[in-house]
Amino acid sequence: MNLILLMGTPAAGGGSALSSLFPLVLIIVVFYFFMIRPQLKKSKDQKKFRENIAKGDKIVTIGGIHGKIVDVQEKTFLIEVEGGHKLKIEKSAISMDSTTLIGADPK
């Protein structure tokens, strides 16, 4: 008898379709706020950072190369790395500025 009360009866009527969709909608909303929205914000901040890079800024690439911006072009940067060598890299390869790394707490 208690099992029937917990499961609900099909004779309960109209709200069964809505009540079965509620958990699915709740999962989608939680997924959006904890997974999709932060990723979109991070992507937007990354794009804004790449657009504001200027000559003389110190950067770190996605591959971990540290360098200083020597020349800014439409889709690429020319960076100078240790030893005076210069590398031409895509704007999408920039990860962060090196001052972010310097200010970060070591773990």
Secondary structure, 3 states (H helix, E strand, C coil): CHHHHHHCCHHHCCCHHHHHHHHHHHHHHHHHHHHHHHHHHHHHHHHHHHHCCCCCCEEEECCCCEEEEEEECCCEEEEECCCCCEEEEEHHHEEEEHHHHHHCCCC
